[in-house]
Amino acid sequence: MPHSSPQNLKRLIENGFLSNASDVLKQLMDELATEKKLAKGEVLFEQGDPGETLYAIGSGVLEFSVLSPDGRKLILDVMQEGAIFGEIALFSPGPRTATVIALEAATVWGIKNADVLASLNERPELGVDMIQLAGRRMRWMGQQLRDQVFLPLPMRLAQKILYLVKHNGAQDDVLKLSQAELAEFIGVSRESVSKTLAIWKRDGVIDLGRGTLRILEKENLKKIAESETI
């Protein structure tokens, strides 16, 4: 049943993953979305759980992680208001590829695959929009995989730090993350990250504190992130 959505949900639809969709598809997603509230520390879903829902974050901060075959935790991302995730489940329900937990109280909006398919049966012309959205997301995921496999560690680390500063509310270019957590983000040992950060600190690119990292020379860090050879 259509409902009156809050402005933050409308903003997510206009500016997020669905920003390039047709007006009709945006309206459909707006009508189908349902709200879910999460307490701090609550798990939205775990890696391997069945998934059939796309989510948008209305408020709060969520952590995305996976477990390696040897049981090590790898943090993939930390997302906050405005982020969209779970798109694969919208097109093809199946096991979740990551665990999502609320780092603070959060609100998410979900759109179920079954609801979308039922609406597409009534408006099959929207199928073209859905295919185009899936294609754009798959290209993005392919690029992320190539970066993870082929880019050298300093380049990957610089890119991840700049991404976190831009997208996760870092104040004054300061990240409140330990070196172990940064290592989990890019799937390497803490020692490897520590060595790279020590070099950057020596060169005046960053400063390090207890569980914090401050960017001092953002342009130099960007050059590292964009460099083809390290």
Phi and psi in degrees as a GROMACS rama.xvg file:
@    title "Ramachandran Plot"
@    xaxis  label "Phi"
@    yaxis  label "Psi"
@TYPE xy
-58.6689  148.08  PRO-2
-139.918  167.523  HIS-3
-92.876  109.719  SER-4
-84.6131  149.182  SER-5
-67.8614  162.249  PRO-6
-63.8611  -31.4739  GLN-7
-66.646  -34.0002  ASN-8
-68.4871  -43.166  LEU-9
-59.6304  -37.0333  LYS-10
-68.0683  -37.6533  ARG-11
-62.8459  -42.0028  LEU-12
-66.4294  -39.1725  ILE-13
-72.9581  -33.3917  GLU-14
-112.362  -11.8681  ASN-15
-95.4798  -143.083  GLY-16
-55.777  -30.1287  PHE-17
-94.2889  9.7325  LEU-18
-62.4262  -27.6748  SER-19
-94.0539  3.15585  ASN-20
-75.6244  163.936  ALA-21
-69.3688  160.761  SER-22
-61.124  -34.5865  ASP-23
-67.2597  -41.4122  VAL-24
-68.9475  -38.594  LEU-25
-60.0101  -42.3039  LYS-26
-63.964  -39.8725  GLN-27
-60.9864  -46.5062  LEU-28
-63.5984  -38.506  MET-29
-60.8176  -42.2514  ASP-30
-69.4382  -31.7246  GLU-31
-89.4318  -16.2022  LEU-32
-68.1434  139.637  ALA-33
-125.13  148.587  THR-34
-91.5196  143.965  GLU-35
-138.384  132.133  LYS-36
-103.148  140.052  LYS-37
-121.932  136.104  LEU-38
-83.1037  160.5  ALA-39
-56.9967  128.791  LYS-40
87.7259  -5.64014  GLY-41
-77.5626  139.221  GLU-42
-89.9802  126.506  VAL-43
-75.9572  -48.4816  LEU-44
-159.743  159.328  PHE-45
-110.016  155.906  GLU-46
-55.177  128.007  GLN-47
97.0639  -17.3737  GLY-48
-64.2954  149.239  ASP-49
-64.7407  138.854  PRO-50
-130.292  135.404  GLY-51
-143.085  13.9299  GLU-52
-129.802  133.69  THR-53
-87.4398  141.361  LEU-54
-124.386  149.982  TYR-55
-126.107  137.271  ALA-56
-87.7562  118.371  ILE-57
-87.2174  -32.0543  GLY-58
-162.272  161.196  SER-59
90.1027  -174.793  GLY-60
-131.928  132.645  VAL-61
-120.19  142.216  LEU-62
-106.117  138.264  GLU-63
-116.893  125.64  PHE-64
-145.56  160.925  SER-65
-133.212  163.107  VAL-66
-107.039  131.204  LEU-67
-74.5593  166.864  SER-68
-56.1222  -28.411  PRO-69
-92.2797  10.521  ASP-70
90.6581  3.14847  GLY-71
-77.5233  140.547  ARG-72
-84.0598  132.131  LYS-73
-121.526  115.083  LEU-74
-77.9641  122.503  ILE-75
-86.0598  -40.1767  LEU-76
-167.489  163.487  ASP-77
-128.172  122.549  VAL-78
-121.431  153.556  MET-79
-136.487  -164.767  GLN-80
-47.1644  130.951  GLU-81
103.941  -16.598  GLY-82
-80.1808  147.878  ALA-83
-118.037  136.508  ILE-84
-149.862  162.635  PHE-85
85.1368  22.0825  GLY-86
-62.3792  -34.3728  GLU-87
-58.7903  -41.0505  ILE-88
-63.6268  -27.2024  ALA-89
-67.5159  -34.5085  LEU-90
-94.4686  -33.8774  PHE-91
-148.621  93.5488  SER-92
-57.2465  143.254  PRO-93
179.161  -173.328  GLY-94
-61.5039  139.325  PRO-95
-67.5894  140.471  ARG-96
-92.5239  -3.2177  THR-97
-152.736  164.608  ALA-98
-99.8651  137.142  THR-99
-121.91  124.908  VAL-100
-131.2  144.671  ILE-101
-81.2438  120.803  ALA-102
-79.5485  -17.2161  LEU-103
-153.263  169.703  GLU-104
-52.9308  135.425  ALA-105
-143.502  159.783  ALA-106
-126.338  131.069  THR-107
-125.663  155.086  VAL-108
-115.744  128.762  TRP-109
-115.286  145.565  GLY-110
-128.223  117.896  ILE-111
-85.1262  144.766  LYS-112
-56.6677  -43.4513  ASN-113
-62.3999  -38.4843  ALA-114
-67.2995  -39.612  ASP-115
-65.251  -44.9067  VAL-116
-62.9056  -39.2659  LEU-117
-62.1036  -39.7753  ALA-118
-70.4794  -35.2625  SER-119
-66.7601  -30.1403  LEU-120
-62.6036  -31.9316  ASN-121
-83.7851  -28.9922  GLU-122
-132.294  72.4619  ARG-123
-61.6572  -20.4497  PRO-124
-62.8371  -20.2376  GLU-125
-73.7433  -11.9874  LEU-126
-59.1042  -35.6698  GLY-127
-62.8594  -43.0162  VAL-128
-58.5923  -44.2779  ASP-129
-64.0093  -40.6601  MET-130
-63.8533  -41.4792  ILE-131
-64.6691  -40.7786  GLN-132
-62.8241  -42.5779  LEU-133
-62.9711  -40.6534  ALA-134
-63.1045  -43.145  GLY-135
-63.1899  -40.7472  ARG-136
-68.0152  -38.5868  ARG-137
-65.7707  -37.9994  MET-138
-62.6952  -41.2748  ARG-139
-62.7418  -43.9333  TRP-140
-64.7432  -37.4923  MET-141
-62.3515  -39.9517  GLY-142
-65.3279  -40.8759  GLN-143
-61.643  -40.1617  GLN-144
-66.5558  -43.22  LEU-145
-61.2423  -41.6238  ARG-146
-61.3108  -43.1365  ASP-147
-65.1737  -35.252  GLN-148
-83.6281  -41.8258  VAL-149
-105.812  -22.8806  PHE-150
-76.5235  142.219  LEU-151
-66.7726  156.767  PRO-152
-55.3035  -48.7507  LEU-153
-57.7  -39.0522  PRO-154
-66.0909  -44.5124  MET-155
-65.0197  -41.0115  ARG-156
-66.2692  -43.6478  LEU-157
-62.1154  -42.8392  ALA-158
-62.4177  -41.4789  GLN-159
-67.9689  -41.0082  LYS-160
-62.5355  -45.7181  ILE-161
-64.5731  -38.0294  LEU-162
-63.7166  -45.6954  TYR-163
-65.4944  -39.3244  LEU-164
-62.5803  -40.5087  VAL-165
-74.9529  -40.319  LYS-166
-104.346  -8.33569  HIS-167
-125.541  30.6431  ASN-168
70.3653  25.8832  GLY-169
-66.5544  131.373  ALA-170
-95.643  133.26  GLN-171
56.4448  34.2072  ASP-172
58.9586  34.5109  ASP-173
-113.081  125.816  VAL-174
-102.307  131.589  LEU-175
-97.9563  75.3215  LYS-176
-138.742  143.055  LEU-177
-79.1745  164.428  SER-178
-65.648  -31.4178  GLN-179
-64.7404  -39.4546  ALA-180
-68.321  -39.6509  GLU-181
-61.266  -39.4314  LEU-182
-62.1596  -39.4329  ALA-183
-64.4114  -33.453  GLU-184
-61.7177  -37.7953  PHE-185
-111.622  5.25397  ILE-186
73.173  36.9336  GLY-187
-130.066  177.355  VAL-188
-75.5596  155.146  SER-189
-62.5453  -35.5853  ARG-190
-62.0769  -39.6833  GLU-191
-65.0054  -41.8175  SER-192
-65.9047  -42.3509  VAL-193
-60.1802  -41.6452  SER-194
-63.3785  -43.1432  LYS-195
-66.1898  -44.7305  THR-196
-64.5256  -35.4872  LEU-197
-63.48  -39.7437  ALA-198
-64.451  -44.5854  ILE-199
-64.9759  -36.4863  TRP-200
-66.3634  -42.3792  LYS-201
-60.0132  -36.4499  ARG-202
-85.3361  0.644914  ASP-203
78.461  16.0095  GLY-204
-79.3919  -36.9396  VAL-205
-136.925  169.341  ILE-206
-129.487  147.635  ASP-207
-119.276  138.508  LEU-208
-127.569  -170.943  GLY-209
-74.2652  104.135  ARG-210
72.9689  17.2208  GLY-211
-136.745  156.072  THR-212
-138.957  127.169  LEU-213
-114.38  130.152  ARG-214
-82.0563  124.278  ILE-215
-100.574  -36.9773  LEU-216
-126.137  83.7205  GLU-217
-63.202  -38.3509  LYS-218
-63.5141  -38.8563  GLU-219
-66.2722  -38.1095  ASN-220
-66.407  -37.29  LEU-221
-63.1303  -38.052  LYS-222
-62.9561  -39.8745  LYS-223
-63.8424  -41.2538  ILE-224
-66.9565  -27.2326  ALA-225
-101.245  -8.15924  GLU-226
-70.1085  139.794  SER-227
-84.9407  -21.1877  GLU-228
-131.469  134.295  THR-229
